[in-house]
Amino acid sequence: KGTRDVVVRGCVFEHTNFAADWRKGDAPEFETAVRFPRPKPYPPGNDVFTAKLPPGFDLGFHGDILIENCRFVDPLGSLFRGDPVRNLIFRNNVIELTGARPPREMTGSFRFGAAEEVFITGNRYRLAPALREKVAPQVFGTVPGLVLRDNRIEAATAGAKEPVDYVNTAIGSVSHMLVPTFRTVQRPNAMFRFNGPAGQFTEDRVGTCHLFVPGHRDPGVFPFYPKSGDVRAGWSGTWDQEHATPYAYDVYFDGEGVKMSVAPGEKAGLFVFAFERPGAHALVFKTKDRARGRVTAKGRALDGLDVYGNYRGDIHADVFLRGEFDVEPTGVTVEKGRTVVSFAEAPCTVRLRLALSYVSAEQAARNLAAELPDFDFARLSAEARAVWNRTLGQVEVEGGTEDEKSVFYTALWRTYERMVNVTEEGRYRGYDHQVHETGGADYYVDDWTWDTYRAAHPLMTILRPKAEGDKLQSYVRMGGENKEGWMPVFPSVAGDRHSMVNRHPSVMMLDAWRKGIRNFDAKSAFEIIDRTEET
């Protein structure tokens, strides 16, 4: 109540079946409302609201409100309710009604007790065919100055593609000269990243899989493979029926009779292994670093340490693993650098939820508890899909062919593989191998600036300016924490690779500064770049 100058821009409001019980008793007309809390004391019978309600706004006295470029999915009642309201602009929004919930009389409408000037323009109502006659951009109340213009009602095509459906993870994955792109399963800029095991896609068998990929284009850490039959025998590595999307992956290892599926969280992931054949079954874990690495299994728990570094061996980072199986293993053996976790000698399905950390084993355990409380694969992949649709949906395209849309959204998807946000509960492990507080600015790593400074970083100044500033501040932190005191050019989580020449981050920082991004220390950045050039 009493708020002025409200701007809501580029948001997605999606009904997720939360109970709308913010006031005592039944109040069905308010089930749509995302209420701004009233100041205490609350009037009798109007108790504290419950957060995460279905889409919409319910405001008290507010002035100068702008709501634009947002997306409302399946609102139950009115989109906006206010009494009184002064100067509301509701423009260029998309209101989608899929038919998943039956509409009410006021669905998609605007309700005012009194309002001065209201502009409702350029909005699109995408309606399931059965709702075309039931929903319209109606306005109720006393509004002396009302502009209701250029609002369109469109048919929502059954089974219409969403942005993530256009992504083809196989584009760019075949190469016999330069290293190709990979069929990566990952949330936008997230720490957990899984690549399909067939490195160049043309290989008919693979040597191993990896639980996690710390660096772009690198093979990964914690090698593993599922095994049927004699666990001491070599792994066949043949594969078929691969299906890869940004939010889920599955492949059939036909030589072993095992289907493997993967769904990504932020710092955690869920693996499902469906063993189809009778006989012995096992998961075989190894480590990339055979000197310090280890994987231990006790009961349903899985713990590990591996080391990620560059090919020269002069930088490294410890990677901690905490996992849990959904079933009790029948046995564990450790031999010749392998940890063999055995399961029932009958067709069975084994699920493994795991999380990783660069900070500590205890932090890996907290990451797992915070992100993956269960083994629900469908939920996790659906959440990842929704995240990708919100992210890619920032850009809407019109015209063009289906193939051209696929090329566009695949390219846009690729820009979110890096940089990677490795902030863990407000902390990160820096290039000095010490744990630091982020101070509210997330810490990012993994960038190859001679590739990304031309277009990827400038794009993010538009789509995610706050995150772009955090990325540039990460460069400042890395420059102050590495042993040389240089501005990185190919920063990995372990340290700068010192690859390629020139100082591309200087271009990124100048570009961001000229576009008004100020949440990074430009003075320190200049000093680090200057010192780099001198030394």
Secondary structure in CASP SS format (residue, H / E / C, confidence):
PFRMAT SS
TARGET T0000
AUTHOR 0000-0000-0000
METHOD secondary structure of the structure
MODEL  1
K C 1.00
G C 1.00
T E 1.00
R E 1.00
D E 1.00
V E 1.00
V E 1.00
V E 1.00
R E 1.00
G C 1.00
C C 1.00
V E 1.00
F E 1.00
E E 1.00
H C 1.00
T C 1.00
N C 1.00
F C 1.00
A C 1.00
A C 1.00
D C 1.00
W C 1.00
R C 1.00
K C 1.00
G C 1.00
D C 1.00
A C 1.00
P H 1.00
E H 1.00
F H 1.00
E C 1.00
T C 1.00
A C 1.00
V E 1.00
R E 1.00
F C 1.00
P C 1.00
R C 1.00
P C 1.00
K C 1.00
P C 1.00
Y C 1.00
P C 1.00
P C 1.00
G C 1.00
N C 1.00
D C 1.00
V C 1.00
F C 1.00
T C 1.00
A C 1.00
K C 1.00
L C 1.00
P C 1.00
P C 1.00
G C 1.00
F E 1.00
D E 1.00
L E 1.00
G C 1.00
F C 1.00
H E 1.00
G E 1.00
D E 1.00
I E 1.00
L E 1.00
I E 1.00
E E 1.00
N C 1.00
C C 1.00
R E 1.00
F E 1.00
V E 1.00
D C 1.00
P C 1.00
L C 1.00
G C 1.00
S C 1.00
L C 1.00
F E 1.00
R E 1.00
G E 1.00
D C 1.00
P C 1.00
V E 1.00
R E 1.00
N E 1.00
L E 1.00
I E 1.00
F E 1.00
R E 1.00
N C 1.00
N C 1.00
V E 1.00
I E 1.00
E E 1.00
L E 1.00
T C 1.00
G C 1.00
A C 1.00
R C 1.00
P C 1.00
P C 1.00
R C 1.00
E C 1.00
M C 1.00
T C 1.00
G C 1.00
S C 1.00
F E 1.00
R E 1.00
F E 1.00
G E 1.00
A E 1.00
A E 1.00
E C 1.00
E E 1.00
V E 1.00
F E 1.00
I E 1.00
T E 1.00
G C 1.00
N C 1.00
R E 1.00
Y E 1.00
R E 1.00
L E 1.00
A C 1.00
P H 1.00
A H 1.00
L H 1.00
R C 1.00
E C 1.00
K C 1.00
V C 1.00
A C 1.00
P C 1.00
Q C 1.00
V E 1.00
F E 1.00
G E 1.00
T E 1.00
V C 1.00
P C 1.00
G E 1.00
L E 1.00
V E 1.00
L E 1.00
R E 1.00
D C 1.00
N C 1.00
R E 1.00
I E 1.00
E E 1.00
A E 1.00
A C 1.00
T C 1.00
A C 1.00
G C 1.00
A C 1.00
K C 1.00
E C 1.00
P H 1.00
V H 1.00
D H 1.00
Y H 1.00
V C 1.00
N C 1.00
T C 1.00
A C 1.00
I C 1.00
G C 1.00
S C 1.00
V C 1.00
S C 1.00
H C 1.00
M C 1.00
L C 1.00
V C 1.00
P C 1.00
T C 1.00
F C 1.00
R C 1.00
T E 1.00
V E 1.00
Q E 1.00
R C 1.00
P C 1.00
N C 1.00
A C 1.00
M C 1.00
F C 1.00
R E 1.00
F E 1.00
N E 1.00
G C 1.00
P C 1.00
A C 1.00
G C 1.00
Q C 1.00
F C 1.00
T C 1.00
E C 1.00
D C 1.00
R E 1.00
V C 1.00
G C 1.00
T C 1.00
C E 1.00
H E 1.00
L E 1.00
F E 1.00
V C 1.00
P C 1.00
G C 1.00
H C 1.00
R C 1.00
D C 1.00
P C 1.00
G C 1.00
V E 1.00
F E 1.00
P E 1.00
F E 1.00
Y E 1.00
P E 1.00
K E 1.00
S E 1.00
G C 1.00
D C 1.00
V C 1.00
R C 1.00
A C 1.00
G C 1.00
W C 1.00
S C 1.00
G C 1.00
T E 1.00
W C 1.00
D E 1.00
Q E 1.00
E E 1.00
H E 1.00
A E 1.00
T E 1.00
P C 1.00
Y C 1.00
A E 1.00
Y E 1.00
D E 1.00
V E 1.00
Y E 1.00
F E 1.00
D C 1.00
G C 1.00
E C 1.00
G C 1.00
V E 1.00
K E 1.00
M E 1.00
S E 1.00
V E 1.00
A E 1.00
P E 1.00
G C 1.00
E C 1.00
K C 1.00
A E 1.00
G E 1.00
L E 1.00
F E 1.00
V E 1.00
F E 1.00
A E 1.00
F E 1.00
E C 1.00
R C 1.00
P C 1.00
G C 1.00
A C 1.00
H E 1.00
A E 1.00
L E 1.00
V E 1.00
F E 1.00
K C 1.00
T C 1.00
K C 1.00
D C 1.00
R C 1.00
A C 1.00
R C 1.00
G C 1.00
R E 1.00
V E 1.00
T E 1.00
A E 1.00
K E 1.00
G C 1.00
R C 1.00
A E 1.00
L E 1.00
D E 1.00
G E 1.00
L E 1.00
D E 1.00
V E 1.00
Y E 1.00
G E 1.00
N C 1.00
Y C 1.00
R C 1.00
G C 1.00
D C 1.00
I C 1.00
H E 1.00
A E 1.00
D E 1.00
V E 1.00
F E 1.00
L E 1.00
R E 1.00
G E 1.00
E E 1.00
F E 1.00
D C 1.00
V C 1.00
E C 1.00
P C 1.00
T C 1.00
G E 1.00
V E 1.00
T E 1.00
V E 1.00
E E 1.00
K C 1.00
G C 1.00
R E 1.00
T E 1.00
V E 1.00
V E 1.00
S E 1.00
F E 1.00
A C 1.00
E C 1.00
A C 1.00
P C 1.00
C E 1.00
T E 1.00
V E 1.00
R E 1.00
L E 1.00
R E 1.00
L E 1.00
A E 1.00
L E 1.00
S E 1.00
Y C 1.00
V C 1.00
S C 1.00
A H 1.00
E H 1.00
Q H 1.00
A H 1.00
A H 1.00
R H 1.00
N H 1.00
L H 1.00
A H 1.00
A H 1.00
E H 1.00
L C 1.00
P C 1.00
D C 1.00
F C 1.00
D C 1.00
F H 1.00
A H 1.00
R H 1.00
L H 1.00
S H 1.00
A H 1.00
E H 1.00
A H 1.00
R H 1.00
A H 1.00
V H 1.00
W H 1.00
N H 1.00
R H 1.00
T H 1.00
L H 1.00
G C 1.00
Q C 1.00
V C 1.00
E C 1.00
V C 1.00
E C 1.00
G C 1.00
G C 1.00
T C 1.00
E H 1.00
D H 1.00
E H 1.00
K H 1.00
S H 1.00
V H 1.00
F H 1.00
Y H 1.00
T H 1.00
A H 1.00
L H 1.00
W H 1.00
R H 1.00
T C 1.00
Y C 1.00
E C 1.00
R C 1.00
M C 1.00
V E 1.00
N E 1.00
V C 1.00
T C 1.00
E E 1.00
E C 1.00
G C 1.00
R E 1.00
Y E 1.00
R E 1.00
G C 1.00
Y C 1.00
D C 1.00
H C 1.00
Q C 1.00
V E 1.00
H E 1.00
E E 1.00
T C 1.00
G C 1.00
G C 1.00
A C 1.00
D C 1.00
Y C 1.00
Y E 1.00
V E 1.00
D C 1.00
D C 1.00
W C 1.00
T H 1.00
W H 1.00
D H 1.00
T H 1.00
Y C 1.00
R C 1.00
A C 1.00
A H 1.00
H H 1.00
P H 1.00
L H 1.00
M H 1.00
T H 1.00
I H 1.00
L H 1.00
R C 1.00
P H 1.00
K H 1.00
A H 1.00
E H 1.00
G H 1.00
D H 1.00
K H 1.00
L H 1.00
Q H 1.00
S H 1.00
Y H 1.00
V H 1.00
R H 1.00
M H 1.00
G H 1.00
G H 1.00
E H 1.00
N C 1.00
K C 1.00
E C 1.00
G C 1.00
W C 1.00
M C 1.00
P C 1.00
V C 1.00
F C 1.00
P E 1.00
S C 1.00
V C 1.00
A C 1.00
G C 1.00
D E 1.00
R C 1.00
H C 1.00
S C 1.00
M C 1.00
V C 1.00
N C 1.00
R C 1.00
H H 1.00
P H 1.00
S H 1.00
V H 1.00
M H 1.00
M H 1.00
L H 1.00
D H 1.00
A H 1.00
W H 1.00
R H 1.00
K C 1.00
G C 1.00
I C 1.00
R C 1.00
N C 1.00
F C 1.00
D C 1.00
A H 1.00
K H 1.00
S H 1.00
A H 1.00
F H 1.00
E H 1.00
I H 1.00
I H 1.00
D H 1.00
R H 1.00
T H 1.00
E H 1.00
E H 1.00
T C 1.00
END
